[in-house]
Amino acid sequence: MLFALGQDQGFLAHRETDGSLHVYAGLRVPENRTRRRIDTRTALLTAFDGWDESLLRLVHEADSGFTPRPVHALPTGLT
């Protein structure tokens, strides 16, 4: 299991029992940005510019498609 977290963004990864590696990239973006059609690989590399190359290789070397999944959170302090 890998966690590499920064200010409002990060990578999580884990190895499946079949040996494949599942990688998740998370970043805070305006809600309207998640509805646009974008080149996800380019967008991720741009968003994580300056991160260590060993982590950026997770995006560079991905051999399957990218699936954007918006995550919504309730406001802090809501009870």
C-alpha positions as CSV (number, residue, x, y, z in Angstrom):
1,M,0.0,0.0,0.0
2,L,1.3,3.4,-1.0
3,F,0.2,6.8,0.3
4,A,1.9,10.0,-1.1
5,L,-0.1,13.0,0.1
6,G,0.3,16.7,-0.3
7,Q,-1.7,19.9,-0.2
8,D,-5.2,19.0,-1.6
9,Q,-3.8,16.1,-3.7
10,G,-2.1,12.8,-3.5
11,F,-1.5,9.3,-4.8
12,L,-2.8,6.0,-3.3
13,A,-1.8,2.6,-4.7
14,H,-2.1,-1.0,-3.9
15,R,-1.2,-4.4,-5.4
16,E,-4.0,-6.8,-6.3
17,T,-3.7,-10.6,-5.7
18,D,-3.2,-11.0,-9.5
19,G,-0.1,-8.8,-9.3
20,S,-1.7,-5.8,-11.0
21,L,-1.2,-2.4,-9.4
22,H,-4.2,-0.1,-8.9
23,V,-3.3,3.6,-8.6
24,Y,-5.6,6.4,-7.5
25,A,-4.8,10.1,-7.9
26,G,-6.8,12.5,-6.0
27,L,-6.9,16.3,-6.2
28,R,-9.3,19.1,-5.2
29,V,-10.7,20.9,-8.3
30,P,-13.7,23.1,-8.9
31,E,-16.9,21.0,-9.4
32,N,-17.4,22.2,-13.0
33,R,-14.0,20.9,-13.9
34,T,-15.0,17.3,-13.3
35,R,-17.7,17.6,-16.0
36,R,-15.4,18.6,-18.9
37,R,-13.9,16.1,-21.3
38,I,-10.1,16.3,-20.7
39,D,-7.0,14.3,-21.6
40,T,-6.7,12.8,-18.1
41,R,-3.1,11.7,-18.4
42,T,-2.0,15.2,-19.4
43,A,-4.2,16.8,-16.7
44,L,-2.8,14.6,-14.0
45,L,0.8,15.2,-15.0
46,T,0.1,19.0,-15.1
47,A,-1.6,18.9,-11.7
48,F,1.3,16.9,-10.1
49,D,4.0,18.9,-11.7
50,G,7.0,19.0,-9.4
51,W,6.3,15.7,-7.7
52,D,9.0,13.1,-7.6
53,E,9.5,11.3,-11.0
54,S,9.1,7.9,-9.3
55,L,5.5,8.9,-8.5
56,L,4.8,10.5,-11.9
57,R,5.8,7.2,-13.5
58,L,2.6,5.8,-12.0
59,V,0.7,8.1,-14.5
60,H,3.2,7.9,-17.3
61,E,3.3,4.1,-17.4
62,A,-0.4,3.4,-16.8
63,D,-1.5,0.8,-19.4
64,S,-5.2,1.1,-19.0
65,G,-7.7,3.9,-19.2
66,F,-8.3,6.6,-16.6
67,T,-11.7,6.8,-14.9
68,P,-12.5,10.2,-13.4
69,R,-14.7,9.8,-10.3
70,P,-15.9,12.9,-8.5
71,V,-15.9,12.6,-4.7
72,H,-18.2,14.9,-2.8
73,A,-17.8,15.8,0.9
74,L,-20.1,17.4,3.3
75,P,-19.0,20.8,4.8
76,T,-16.7,20.7,7.8
77,G,-18.6,21.1,11.0
78,L,-21.9,19.7,9.7
79,T,-23.5,17.5,12.3
